[in-house]
Amino acid sequence: MCSFSSLPLSPQFLKNLADMEYNAMTPIQEESLPAILEGCDVLARAKTGSGKTAAFGIGILHNINLDRYRVQALVLCPTRELAEQVTAELRLLARYTHNIKIMKITGGMPLRKQQHSLSHEAHIIVGTPGRVLALLQANSLQLNEVSMLVLDEADRMLDMGFIDPITEILSFVPQERQTLFFSATLPDEIRHLSKKILRNPRSVSVDEHHDASVIEQHFHEVHPQDKGRALMALLSLHRPESSLIFCNTKEGCRTLGEELMGAGFHALVIHGDLEQKERTEVLIRFSNGSSRVLVATDVAARGLDISDLSAVFNYDLPLETETYVHRIGRTGRAGRTGLAISLMKPVEKHRLTLINEFLSGNYRLEPVSYSGVKETQWFEPPMVTLSINGGRRNKISAGDLLGALTARGGIEGSQVGRIDRQDYITFVAVKREVLPQARKILAQGRIKGNRFKVMVHEA
């Protein structure tokens, strides 16, 4: 792999990449970044977790004119969670870039607050098509100086019916611009749309055939009425530290989540019917180790990117073989091995042939041992999430919260996990055994001279 130092980036930018431990480019970065930095349009096939956000993020930040407080780059994402994730990474990439303003605009937040924030302008906007279009129609967002447009996970935006909003948004963006398309798949609809809005694009495609030595794959034939029992038996057998379980429908997610919880498994569920604040909380709790199991649909899981996810379970087999490959590609990352387990109904046996052909594999159906679910208490997560009703807007930093918890007489720093700040709330994971002490410290102590309400987020 090539080093970022081979790119025409400033020493300060390269230092920040080194600080972030971005030591070498991923395949998608190596293939796309030279073209992006040259100002070319790009059509790229790349899955979540491939490093695509850094690819277009580096390109955006390299070209921003900080002296112009106007929107110069627009990134469109299919979901609020993905927009949050992209915004967070862009802010990390821009840590040493002074006076840059990056703004996220999605649904789930009052329109008026976003209109007020936009009145002060921003350099980069990351948003979902519906809210971006609403602000454009209200004349609260101006895109006449956009020089770079990014469509992230374009295939999902089309699947979710965003083709009309995207087309209308394009009418507000200058014709003379650089456009980047990133998509996990390249169906005919994406190719047709790309031909309309890309100019002589460089095509980039990264193979996603997963090495069998990195991701261990198993396929089990199970009758529909036995799927829940089979899943619990397999969880009990393999005992993964963290598992992402895919269902094809929202109702399937709800039903399976209730079944797992009823059997003693600590499980979280995420689907499109949850309120935004609920979805954010679920993703944070799973990411910080406060739950070992997350049941999700494909769309809802789009904002989830965990480098050390232990296992992926296909409770429902996806309809497309490529979707199967994208799903299991969430495990076995960052030099770690992963586990992928799929439950197949008898009528789906032919799907294994298609998967074998696509992966050049020789996988066979295996029976499930129903020896009973044992020691479900093992699935009690090691961490618990607390929150205080203060965040970025209250000028609270992660260091403030960590300092409050570990001050004299407090808990050890090693007992504090991930800290996630939102605008008006901050989440912190602590080891389960120190929960009472951590809760008492935050409830009775002060942070920057103020007291905050404390909540424990448990099932």
Buried (B, 14 or more C-beta within 10 A) or exposed (E): EEBBEEBEBEEEBBEBBEEEEBEEBBBBBBBBBBBBBEEBBBBBBBBBBBBBBBBBBBBBBBBBEEEEEBBBBBBBBBBBBBBBBBBBBBBBBBEEBEEBBBBBBBBEBEBEEBBEBBEEEBBBBBBBBBBBBBBBEEEBBBBEBBBBBBBBBBBBBBBBEBBEBBBBBBEBBEEEBBBBBBBBBBBEEBEEBBEEBBEEBBBBEBEBEBEEEBBBBBBBBBEEEBBBBBBBBBBBEBBBEBBBBBBBEBEBBBBBBEBBBEBBBBBBBBBEEBEBEEBBBBBBBBBBBBBBBBBBBBBBBBBBBBEEBBBBBBBBBBEEBBBBBBBBBBBBBEEEEBBBBBBBBEEBEEBBEEBBEBBEBEBEBEEBEEEEBEEBEEBEBEBBBBBBEBBEEBEBBBEBBBEBBBEEEBBEEEBBBBBBBBEEBBBBBBBBEBBEBBBEBBEEBEBEEEEBEBBEBEE
